Amino acid sequence: MRRSVAEVFAASSAETAELQRRAPARGLPPIKIKDVKAIGVKSAPDGRGSNLVIVKVETTEPGLYGLGCATFTQRADAVITAINSYMPEFCIGRDADNIEDMWQAFFVSSYWRNGGVLNNAVSGLDQALWDIKGKRANMPVYQLLGGKCRFAIDTYSHVSGSTPEEAADIVLQHMAAGQRHVRIQFRGYGGVGTFVGDPPFRTAEFGLPRDQYMDEGAYVRATPKLFEGVRKRCGEDVELLHDIHEMIQPIDAINMCKQLEQYRPYFIEDPLSPENKHWWKQLRESTIVPFAMGELFNNVNEFLEPVINRYFDYIRIHVSQFGGLSPCMKVARLCEFFNVRTMWHGPGDTSPVGHAAQVHMELATWNFGLHEGGTFSDYLRELFPGCVTKENGYLFANDNPGFGIDINEALAARNPSNNDAGRWTVRRYDGCIIRP
């Protein structure tokens, strides 16, 4: 006998309820989020270094918690406030297993989205939940992401010198330590403050005395000489990288990159600001140097078209700025189809927890390129037991469950983060702001 529509729906609802009732018996018992908090700490003792922000998620299972990186070093207090003021009410009582659902819900819960502060907050939550899931499964997170694609993670290091000769000497030291890839710069990004004396804006008392300055023309002329000197002294066995940091005009970036072709750069980083992305087609067609791009991206619409058109070779997203492990794994999978490799942003204002999360992604991602940095001081290793280790230019994750890293909260409490707003104020001679 045929059943009515109402009878079909009633039967379906009963079956669904029965499946939900039986679900805990088929796998791990559900656990709930008990508390969420932010831990702000400096990356060096005595209040020095960058502000680091860690999220700790505690669960209803005694002793089970997870850690995630939410480091927005220039606006650390804003991120800490977002986490401590809004996240407990949002998270407490939710199922800690449902990472994707929780990420999507938090992402839209404030209505306006894609902002750096809330993206970092949800990143800390997201990574902490992955850490918990790995601990529950008694596996390192990279196993949950598909397992290893490589035995270790290749890295690049940073070298700055006031002359090509000084830079070359330091590059040779890094090569002797096993480093195969080295980023070379004239002191700061774009040679900030290196090539000129006091500019007119300071004489005119325009801006603040601490504002930095840059001679763009001197930088563009000097960088090929830097490459020439280092390549001549260090040979062809080291890969040389360079970061423009979006600090010159697009046409100047094109001309400088064409001059650098003869020195075979491994990549040139951030040649264009996000506001100048319409230049990508012309830039790609004008030079054959590889490009790495994206540490300012916090919205997929900023890089989707360039990836699809293969305008750059490496994507440089700051993982916590983009919202954590979950969205960045989606980016990595997308980029694989277009032969774009990952090069996550990893300077000193990425916490050791953030570096650990990156290493787990990189171990499980076929289209991984290089890892930035990964060398930690004795203080950071005491503060974050279980840091990834570096040997002969390679990073190694421990095989402990989750990310395999912890935080010494007593030490962190003695060296809290502060409201340092950062120093990203760079001006031309006339005082006009240069955008990084």
Phi, psi and omega per residue, in radians:
M1 nan 2.329 -3.133
R2 -1.227 2.429 3.109
R3 -1.615 2.640 3.078
S4 -1.261 2.896 3.099
V5 -1.044 -0.725 -3.135
A6 -1.078 -0.700 3.141
E7 -1.177 -0.664 3.110
V8 -1.083 -0.808 -3.137
F9 -1.150 -0.668 3.131
A10 -1.107 -0.765 3.118
A11 -1.116 -0.728 3.132
S12 -1.096 -0.735 3.130
S13 -1.118 -0.685 3.121
A14 -1.136 -0.715 3.121
E15 -1.144 -0.710 3.125
T16 -1.106 -0.766 3.134
A17 -1.082 -0.677 3.130
E18 -1.161 -0.715 3.094
L19 -1.089 -0.753 3.119
Q20 -1.128 -0.655 3.119
R21 -1.121 -0.654 -3.080
R22 -1.513 -0.189 -3.006
A23 -0.969 -0.823 -3.098
P24 -1.022 -0.516 -3.114
A25 -1.277 -0.286 -3.077
R26 -1.562 -0.127 -3.094
G27 -2.793 -2.651 3.123
L28 -1.167 2.490 3.103
P29 -1.156 2.574 -3.135
P30 -1.195 2.531 3.017
I31 -2.184 2.670 -3.092
K32 -1.962 2.758 3.037
I33 -1.369 2.235 -3.100
K34 -1.705 -0.641 -3.114
D35 -2.833 2.712 3.076
V36 -2.398 2.374 3.094
K37 -2.619 2.781 3.075
A38 -1.776 2.494 3.050
I39 -2.123 1.935 3.109
G40 -1.721 2.278 -3.065
V41 -2.598 2.651 3.079
K42 -1.466 2.646 -3.083
S43 -1.443 -0.077 3.088
A44 -2.461 2.726 -3.084
P45 -1.184 2.875 3.071
D46 1.091 0.592 3.047
G47 1.308 0.258 -3.134
R48 -1.665 3.008 3.070
G49 1.440 -2.905 -3.095
S50 -1.481 2.708 2.967
N51 -1.334 2.237 3.041
L52 -1.987 2.452 3.128
V53 -2.181 2.156 3.134
I54 -2.041 2.414 3.029
V55 -1.790 2.295 3.058
K56 -1.990 2.146 3.116
V57 -1.924 2.057 3.094
E58 -1.732 2.606 -3.092
T59 -2.077 3.024 3.117
T60 -1.303 -0.166 3.051
E61 -1.505 2.074 -3.054
P62 -0.938 2.260 3.090
G63 1.446 -0.092 -3.105
L64 -1.722 2.047 3.091
Y65 -2.558 2.906 3.121
G66 -2.313 2.741 3.136
L67 -2.127 2.501 3.080
G68 -2.485 2.748 -3.123
C69 -1.659 2.258 3.090
A70 -2.261 0.648 -2.962
T71 -1.401 1.929 2.949
F72 -2.104 1.484 -2.850
T73 -1.076 -0.559 -3.115
Q74 -1.345 -0.299 -3.128
R75 -2.378 0.800 -3.040
A76 -1.052 -0.749 -3.103
D77 -1.071 -0.645 3.132
A78 -1.140 -0.706 3.124
V79 -1.179 -0.759 3.133
I80 -1.056 -0.723 3.102
T81 -1.108 -0.752 3.126
A82 -1.058 -0.710 -3.125
I83 -1.213 -0.926 -3.029
N84 -1.272 -0.474 -3.084
S85 -1.558 -0.520 -3.007
Y86 -2.051 -0.533 -2.984
M87 -1.295 -0.654 3.129
P88 -1.006 -0.849 3.136
E89 -1.047 -0.643 -3.139
F90 -1.242 -0.659 -2.931
C91 -1.677 -0.662 -2.972
I92 -1.039 2.256 -3.115
G93 1.652 -0.200 3.116
R94 -1.389 2.726 3.109
D95 -1.271 2.092 -3.084
A96 -1.190 -0.248 3.136
D97 -1.339 -0.416 -2.962
N98 -1.567 1.222 -3.018
I99 -1.138 -0.862 -3.065
E100 -1.104 -0.756 3.136
D101 -1.089 -0.739 -3.110
M102 -1.188 -0.684 3.121
W103 -1.075 -0.839 -3.112
Q104 -1.095 -0.701 -3.114
A105 -1.166 -0.765 -3.132
F106 -1.206 -0.630 -3.105
F107 -1.037 -0.664 -3.098
V108 -1.762 -0.092 -3.008
S109 -1.178 -0.427 3.099
S110 -1.596 0.030 3.138
Y111 1.294 -1.131 3.049
W112 -1.359 2.454 -3.000
R113 -2.476 -3.111 -3.118
N114 1.201 0.440 3.047
G115 -1.675 2.600 -3.067
G116 -1.057 -0.671 -3.075
V117 -1.161 -0.922 -3.113
L118 -1.258 -0.538 3.057
N119 -1.075 -0.743 3.112
N120 -1.166 -0.670 3.111
A121 -1.058 -0.830 -3.121
V122 -1.231 -0.475 3.045
S123 -1.070 -0.796 3.132
G124 -1.046 -0.746 3.084
L125 -1.093 -0.840 -3.084
D126 -1.037 -0.870 -3.114
Q127 -1.138 -0.679 3.119
A128 -1.082 -0.657 3.126
L129 -1.199 -0.633 3.036
W130 -1.140 -0.680 3.078
D131 -1.053 -0.769 3.099
I132 -1.099 -0.775 -3.112
K133 -1.075 -0.708 3.087
G134 -1.108 -0.700 3.121
K135 -1.159 -0.668 3.117
R136 -1.145 -0.689 -3.137
A137 -1.411 -0.115 -3.069
N138 1.021 0.711 -3.138
M139 -2.394 2.629 2.922
P140 -1.147 2.628 -3.039
V141 -1.040 -0.607 -3.106
Y142 -1.044 -0.474 3.081
Q143 -1.198 -0.618 3.114
L144 -1.234 -0.356 -3.132
L145 -1.625 0.050 3.091
G146 2.167 -0.092 3.123
G147 1.564 3.074 -3.015
K148 -1.295 2.428 2.936
C149 -1.801 -0.175 -3.059
R150 -2.729 2.796 -3.068
F151 -1.392 -0.430 -3.122
A152 -2.767 3.104 -3.023
I153 -1.968 2.048 3.109
D154 -1.302 2.592 -2.996
T155 -2.272 2.947 2.867
Y156 -2.252 2.669 -3.125
S157 -2.034 2.978 -3.075
H158 -1.876 2.374 3.044
V159 -2.325 2.297 3.048
S160 -2.238 2.460 3.097
G161 -2.521 2.701 3.111
S162 -1.446 -0.257 3.072
T163 -2.456 2.811 3.052
P164 -1.008 -0.630 -3.113
E165 -1.167 -0.756 3.116
E166 -1.125 -0.747 3.114
A167 -1.076 -0.739 -3.136
A168 -1.086 -0.713 3.113
D169 -1.030 -0.734 -3.113
I170 -1.253 -0.661 3.085
V171 -1.024 -0.732 3.119
L172 -1.073 -0.632 3.080
Q173 -1.125 -0.737 3.124
H174 -1.156 -0.675 3.097
M175 -1.096 -0.689 3.125
A176 -1.121 -0.452 3.107
A177 -1.511 0.092 3.084
G178 1.712 0.100 -3.113
Q179 -1.371 2.253 -3.129
R180 -1.793 -0.259 -3.110
H181 -2.317 2.247 -3.078
V182 -2.396 2.274 3.039
R183 -1.573 2.207 -3.088
I184 -1.950 2.393 -3.135
Q185 -2.469 2.746 2.880
F186 -1.487 1.718 -3.099
R187 0.869 -1.999 -3.098
G188 -1.364 -3.134 3.076
Y189 -1.039 2.309 3.110
G190 1.127 0.321 -3.106
G191 1.095 0.575 -3.053
V192 -0.961 2.164 3.081
G193 1.327 0.058 -3.015
T194 -1.550 -0.607 -2.886
F195 -1.789 -0.135 -3.017
V196 -2.378 2.852 2.986
G197 -1.484 -2.729 -3.140
D198 -1.126 2.202 -3.134
P199 -1.417 2.881 -3.106
P200 -1.016 -0.548 -3.081
F201 -1.111 -0.511 3.097
R202 -1.272 -0.710 3.092
T203 -1.045 -0.639 3.136
A204 -1.417 -0.005 -3.118
E205 0.977 0.750 3.084
F206 -1.675 2.272 -3.057
G207 1.397 -2.732 3.139
L208 -1.888 2.645 -3.122
P209 -1.011 -0.510 -3.103
R210 -1.435 -0.129 -3.136
D211 -1.042 2.390 -3.118
Q212 -1.524 2.953 -3.117
Y213 -2.455 2.823 -3.081
M214 -2.593 2.370 3.013
D215 -1.733 1.707 -3.037
E216 -1.065 -0.726 -3.134
G217 -1.104 -0.757 3.114
A218 -1.091 -0.699 3.110
Y219 -1.085 -0.814 -3.116
V220 -1.095 -0.654 3.131
R221 -1.295 -0.577 -3.027
A222 -1.423 -0.535 -3.022
T223 -1.093 -0.760 3.052
P224 -1.043 -0.594 3.095
K225 -1.182 -0.613 3.059
L226 -1.059 -0.857 3.128
F227 -1.080 -0.743 -3.132
E228 -1.041 -0.820 -3.104
G229 -1.166 -0.738 -3.114
V230 -1.234 -0.741 -3.138
R231 -1.120 -0.711 -3.134
K232 -1.122 -0.691 -3.084
R233 -1.422 -0.642 -2.986
C234 -1.751 -0.203 3.071
G235 1.437 -2.929 -3.038
E236 -1.700 -0.017 -3.053
D237 -1.476 -0.068 3.096
V238 -2.002 2.450 3.076
E239 -1.559 2.257 -3.092
L240 -1.868 2.313 -3.122
L241 -2.107 2.848 3.104
H242 -2.689 2.556 -3.109
D243 -2.047 1.940 3.032
I244 -1.269 -0.534 3.108
H245 1.075 0.578 3.044
E246 1.047 0.403 -2.909
M247 -1.730 0.125 3.080
I248 -2.267 2.938 -3.127
Q249 -1.217 2.599 -3.101
P250 -0.935 -0.742 -3.101
I251 -1.164 -0.582 3.072
D252 -1.211 -0.631 3.081
A253 -1.096 -0.736 3.115
I254 -1.066 -0.862 -3.102
N255 -1.110 -0.706 -3.138
M256 -1.187 -0.728 -3.138
C257 -1.118 -0.623 3.093
K258 -1.108 -0.639 3.098
Q259 -1.227 -0.498 -3.098
L260 -1.417 -0.234 -3.079
E261 -0.914 -0.721 -3.057
Q262 -1.124 -0.321 -3.118
Y263 -1.711 0.111 3.012
R264 0.937 1.004 3.107
P265 -1.120 2.470 3.112
Y266 -1.174 -0.732 2.906
F267 -2.856 2.742 2.967
I268 -1.921 2.180 -3.012
E269 -1.640 2.452 2.989
D270 0.813 1.067 3.103
P271 -1.279 -0.390 -3.065
L272 -2.224 2.527 3.006
S273 -1.345 2.781 3.110
P274 -0.992 -0.518 -3.137
E275 -1.222 -0.292 -3.086
N276 -1.912 0.461 -3.072
K277 -1.130 -0.311 3.100
H278 -1.194 -0.182 3.089
W279 -1.468 -0.112 -2.997
W280 -1.054 -0.730 -3.100
K281 -1.064 -0.819 -3.125
Q282 -1.175 -0.667 3.122
L283 -1.076 -0.808 -3.116
R284 -1.123 -0.652 -3.109
E285 -1.365 -0.248 -3.033
S286 -1.642 -0.322 -3.052
T287 -2.616 2.745 -3.098
I288 -1.806 0.089 3.131
V289 -1.229 2.515 3.052
P290 -1.259 2.677 -3.116
F291 -2.182 2.528 2.966
A292 -2.089 2.389 -2.982
M293 -2.610 2.496 2.832
G294 2.287 0.108 -3.064
E295 -1.205 -0.248 3.043
L296 -1.602 -0.068 -3.126
F297 -1.230 2.353 2.931
N298 -2.389 0.291 -3.087
N299 -2.578 2.241 -3.088
V300 -1.010 -0.488 -3.127
N301 -1.228 -0.243 3.095
E302 -1.342 -0.414 -3.069
F303 -2.241 -0.069 -3.063
L304 -1.043 -0.877 -3.126
E305 -1.123 -0.805 3.088
P306 -1.045 -0.630 3.092
V307 -1.141 -0.841 -3.115
I308 -1.048 -0.613 3.141
N309 -1.567 0.041 3.079
R310 1.015 0.717 -3.116
Y311 -1.327 -0.437 3.021
F312 -2.308 2.898 -2.967
D313 -1.786 -0.435 -3.118
Y314 -2.344 2.411 3.095
I315 -1.784 2.314 -2.891
R316 -2.018 0.610 -3.076
I317 -1.051 2.432 2.932
H318 -1.402 1.959 -2.901
V319 -0.992 -0.783 -3.119
S320 -1.259 -0.510 3.090
Q321 -1.133 -0.515 -3.109
F322 -1.587 -0.148 3.058
G323 2.003 0.078 3.010
G324 1.963 -2.940 -3.067
L325 -1.136 -0.781 -3.046
S326 -1.009 -0.935 3.134
P327 -1.208 -0.541 -3.125
C328 -1.261 -0.540 3.022
M329 -1.151 -0.599 3.057
K330 -1.137 -0.703 3.091
V331 -1.084 -0.786 -3.131
A332 -1.048 -0.757 -3.138
R333 -1.170 -0.689 3.073
L334 -1.055 -0.840 -3.063
C335 -1.130 -0.499 3.140
E336 -0.998 -0.646 -3.090
F337 -1.233 -0.278 -3.091
F338 -2.057 0.300 3.068
N339 1.019 0.626 3.013
V340 -1.839 2.227 -3.075
R341 -1.715 2.742 -3.114
T342 -1.477 2.482 3.084
M343 -2.585 1.155 -3.017
W344 -0.971 2.519 3.123
H345 -1.180 2.186 -3.038
G346 -2.541 0.884 3.113
P347 -1.414 -2.829 -3.120
G348 -1.191 -0.231 3.075
D349 -1.746 0.433 2.798
T350 -1.913 2.190 -3.055
S351 -1.224 2.808 3.025
P352 -0.978 -0.525 3.046
V353 -1.138 -0.758 3.092
G354 -1.093 -0.720 3.094
H355 -1.097 -0.706 3.112
A356 -1.073 -0.770 3.112
A357 -1.071 -0.715 3.118
Q358 -1.094 -0.763 -3.132
V359 -1.061 -0.701 3.119
H360 -1.141 -0.688 3.046
M361 -1.113 -0.755 -3.066
E362 -1.170 -0.619 3.088
L363 -1.101 -0.550 -3.044
A364 -1.791 0.083 -3.063
T365 -1.923 2.091 -3.097
W366 -1.092 -0.705 -3.044
N367 -1.619 0.634 3.030
F368 -1.241 2.505 3.105
G369 -1.845 -1.356 3.114
L370 -2.538 2.825 3.054
H371 -1.929 2.328 3.140
E372 -1.455 2.155 3.023
G373 1.264 -2.314 -3.133
G374 1.737 0.186 3.058
T375 -1.724 2.188 -3.047
F376 -2.072 2.481 3.126
S377 -1.226 2.899 3.076
D378 -1.056 -0.643 3.115
Y379 -1.072 -0.814 -3.128
L380 -1.146 -0.597 3.118
R381 -1.216 -0.541 3.044
E382 -1.293 -0.659 -3.134
L383 -1.227 -0.636 -3.103
F384 -2.160 1.397 3.111
P385 -1.029 2.356 3.136
G386 1.703 0.201 3.079
C387 -0.892 2.612 2.991
V388 -1.062 2.636 -3.099
T389 -1.930 2.644 -3.093
K390 -2.105 2.327 3.131
E391 -2.610 2.204 3.132
N392 0.933 0.661 3.109
G393 1.448 -0.008 -3.141
Y394 -1.908 2.545 3.011
L395 -1.762 2.486 3.124
F396 -2.217 2.284 3.025
A397 -1.563 2.513 2.976
N398 -1.294 2.842 -3.075
D399 -1.739 0.418 3.059
N400 -1.218 2.721 3.140
P401 -1.047 2.643 -3.092
G402 1.258 -2.458 3.066
F403 -1.499 -0.141 3.083
G404 1.251 0.387 -3.075
I405 -2.303 2.611 -3.124
D406 -2.315 3.139 3.085
I407 -2.326 2.403 3.066
N408 -1.504 1.648 -3.026
E409 -1.177 -0.534 3.115
A410 -1.148 -0.742 3.107
L411 -1.178 -0.700 3.120
A412 -1.075 -0.671 -3.113
A413 -1.151 -0.429 3.120
R414 -1.445 -0.153 -3.076
N415 -2.470 1.094 -3.012
P416 -1.260 2.778 3.040
S417 -1.179 2.923 3.131
N418 -2.371 -3.005 -3.052
N419 -1.655 0.584 3.076
D420 -1.091 2.098 -3.049
A421 -1.512 0.074 3.122
G422 1.505 2.999 -3.052
R423 -2.259 0.726 -3.126
W424 -1.569 0.932 3.072
T425 -2.087 1.799 -3.126
V426 -2.156 2.356 -3.054
R427 -2.194 2.736 2.960
R428 -1.402 -3.129 3.122
Y429 -0.910 -0.712 -3.047
D430 -1.479 -0.022 3.112
G431 1.727 -0.066 3.134
C432 -1.169 2.371 -3.123
I433 -1.147 2.384 2.999
I434 -1.747 2.229 -3.120
R435 -1.458 2.254 3.005
P436 -1.365 nan nan
